[in-house]
Amino acid sequence: MQIKEYNEIITECRKFLKNEITPHVLDMDRTPDFEWALSVWEKSHALDIPSLLLPEDTGGVGYPEVCGALVLDAIASECAGMASVYAHHFTASALMTAIPSEQHPLLLTPAKRADGKPVIGTVVFPTKSNEEKLYLKKRDGRLLLSGNVALAGNMRYAGQYFVFAEEDGTNQSITCVRIDKESQGVRVGNEAGLPGLKINPFMSMDFDDVEINPSDVLGGRGSAGELLKKATDAFDGFVAAMAMGTARAAFQKADAYARERYQFGNIIIQHQEIQRMLGSMLMKLKTGTSAVLGLYGGVRLNLPYASPDPTLAKAYCTGAALDIILDAIQIHGGYGYMHEYGVEKLMRDVKVLQLMMESTPRCHIRAIASTLKG
Amino acid sequence: MNHFHLQYGLFAKTPDLVETLPGLGKLKEVYPSYIEGAETAQKKARQFTRDELFPRVLEIDSKCSKDPRYLDWELWRKANNEKLTISPIPEKMGGLGWSALANAVLVEELSSACLASASNITFNTFGLLGAMVECRTGIVLKIIKEMVEAQKQAKPLFWSWAITEPGAGTDMEDPEAMETMRPSTSAKKVPGGYIINGTKCFITNGSLAHFVIATIPMDPETPKASMATFLVPASAKGFQVGRVERKCGQKASQTAELFFNDVFVPEANLWEPPGRGLRHTREILSITRGYIGLAAMGLARGALERCIQFAAEQKVHQHRLIDEEWVQIAVADMLKDIRTVRSACYDFALAMDTYHVWSLFEKKPIRASLALLPEKLLLGESLQQIARKGIVSDLGTWLKHKAVPDDIIEKFVKIGSAVKVAGTDLAMRVSSRVLDIVGLEGMSHRYGIEKYFRDAKITQIYEGTNQANRIDIYNNEIGSLLDTAIRSEKI
């Protein structure tokens, strides 16, 4: 068990955050500086965070996803936007662990920088709920990717994209391919203008007959269903972890504020209603955190009714986190609504996390609808 | 995407006030001019909102994100030109003569597009509402004259209420809490007037105000017993606007810090004597809380209407987003909630007309004066001079307190608080839920839906946090009964 090592990583990570991220969070929310984020990323190599989840045979640390989730929780407690940069990258790393190791060198040679560090990655998921789609076709013996997505994360940073696309005309079979940012035909569009995660703006993306290198097809043609599930599960788990990290920050701020704010003749934490609110927030924080950890540890008991479900955990945790944050703002009163107190930002960030991949009602529907197929 | 506007809500055939609130039908039968007045207001308010406000909302929001002091003066002038800034002033004196009901319609429509811009336009009347508390005839006539003249000349005339202090939010609004508060401000009696010191914060329009109505204690050790209300001109020496806050939402409405540094105000600017300051605040709250509930309900309506519009246009595979059953159920559920809260909001507005300050317009002396006196005289200097004389000035106060006694004020704090909590909780719930429907893409700034989510949160906080509002509801409805029971048992 690597619990001790995880704790060390988190401790180091927190020190790093306090120095590098915390002082800049509000400025970066207001006027995002993408160079700053890249400089943080560079410095985080010293802690091996970018290579944390990459397989050892690729030069990574080879830690399991739970460690990634813990790190993301910690980063999100300071800045969910910055955490989401790592979350997208970690999801790409998680994909790497799911493909046969013999493919690692083929994939990773181009995906490494000259200094051996990994290029920032991101996963482009197929959009399930609108018209846009990505598809692969063969022309003159070349494999080409075309189509567009309305929203993709890490577009300001990623040097490589892991894209899930349909085989043209099949409407079913999915293939996963790796693409370099510089590939011809890749076009990154406009920022979506979301209210949160400002340091990591979502952007639209166009692929115009982008040629795919045969060694950059992950797994096999048309058989990336498992990989997609792996990536989706990893990402949902990471989003849930980030939501709880953000909510923890909100809870701690509210708790601290309630112990110093004087109103109605006393510090407000002496009031039953404030205690009830904080208690309810704590309940959601603890059950949400358990839900995240349950994704990685709960499976050991092998209880069928306790099987992990990252999508539902993400839906639950982001909802719980939003509730916690709304109450945290409420406890802060007017101050909670002001940018400089850093509480309202958490609300904007978490609402974006909540809608990532699919919104909660869609997650609920899919959880049941998917059991009806076949 | 093929762009169209669903003929619904803001874009529906107007007026639809009675159609959407059929309970008003009976009232229209017995009192047609009253409801027709509100229908005219709806037409005007909706047209302005559709044509002028709605198209600018997102640009204003973006500009204010960069510069919290930005204000779209062109929009404000257009609203002013339509007299929306002086809507409650009697027609004969130059206003629109809108009832509380008609003003509710205005607030609802404007807020459905942008609550912050709605407050820029409608908060202009704060001065009048403040003066109506004691209703000294001279002061009221003077303020009306100033407002009407400013409107005619297209000059802004802003009034702010400075209640909140850095260390006292709820404490400034609650009788029990005020006893133990730690005020930062204080006033000192000097020959000919008062010297004011201290800081107020989160003051809406504080940075734009020409006059600030400030609640300030004479003795910080006994805040409740010594709380007074002053009218402070922004031009007064020692008055200074501090920071204009950067906020989560409601960016078009400026929120400022105000500093009072040995500000002298003359005796005549003491609007409420020491000990009456809280009473003044309570009366203001008895009006504004209900209207905040109304505005928040308008916000919820606007958020849902934008969501419906998006869902009707957005394609999901082979169908529209709105064709999905779960979306239809969610939309219906929100329609149900909005309808329920909206009824309560309009019940509040009708009650305002019946029992609160608007009822004054129905009182014989005021009706007779408005009917008989020519317009020139009403706003003329000679009437004002007479009105400033003790007995005539006191007559207004007497009439007002007779028409709107203290128990009515507390009753309206209660029902206003209930409407406020219901409306603002609705706004937060709906503005979050519509985002679940439209998803991440629909959350993009350009669709204008996420703005409602950012705007909504403050409504649960200002005008007393919803927790403080709930305390008022309990104390007024149940707590006071128990106190009486205990008292009578003792006897």
Interface residues (C-beta under 8 A of the other chain):
Chain A: R30 S129 N130 E131 A150 L151 A192 G193 L194 P195 F202 Y262 Q263 F264 G265 N266 E273 L322 L326 I329 Q330 G333 G334 G336 Y337 M338 H339 E340 E344 K345 M347 R348 K351 V352 Q354 L355 M356 E358 S359 T360 P361 R362 I365
Chain B: T164 G167 A168 G169 T170 D171 D174 E176 A177 E179 T180 M181 R182 C201 F202 E245 R246 K247 C248 G249 Q314 K315 V316 H317 L321 W326 A330 M428 S432 L435 D436 I437 G439 L440 E441 M443 S444 H445 R446 E450 F453 R454 K457 I458 Q460 I461 Y462 T465 N466 Q467
